[in-house]
Amino acid sequence: PKPVSTGCNVVYTFKTGFHGLRAIKNPQDVDKFLREWVKKYRASYAGFDLGQKTLREQLVAFQDANILVTVAGSTSFSSLNLGQGSDMVLLSASYDRKYFENSIEVTMSMMAYKEHVNVKDLAPILDKIAERRRCR
């Protein structure tokens, strides 16, 4: 990926099945919300279960990504595929957040949840990122 500080192309990564770090119970609701959210900015969107995509498919999706929305645990490390100047929204207050908070390449935002991600709480986080990134 190329360094970029503008744009609102979103990639959403999650895992289904057993997940040791409080898997979200409504990944499809988040997917649906993000598909609609990117339309406001005429941006691209890719959302997928990491276990259902090949590494090549994942890397292709990340080539144009400016914003990653992801869950905690090993899934959040997919952010290592982002280009410098990207944003990441971590859906959890996870132990690994310290790693991402100290990144000089990616700006991290965090949203805690219990079992279900409330997309109404996610919207203002993404809107603030879009404003900073000057998305139209």
Secondary structure, 3 states (H helix, E strand, C coil): CCCCCCCCCEEEEECCCCCCCCCCCCHHHHHHHHHHHHHHHCCCEEEEEHHHCCHHHHHHHHHCCCEEEEECHHHHHHHHHCCCCEEEEEECCCCCHHHHHCCCCEEEEECCCCCCCCHHHHHHHHHHHHHHCCCC
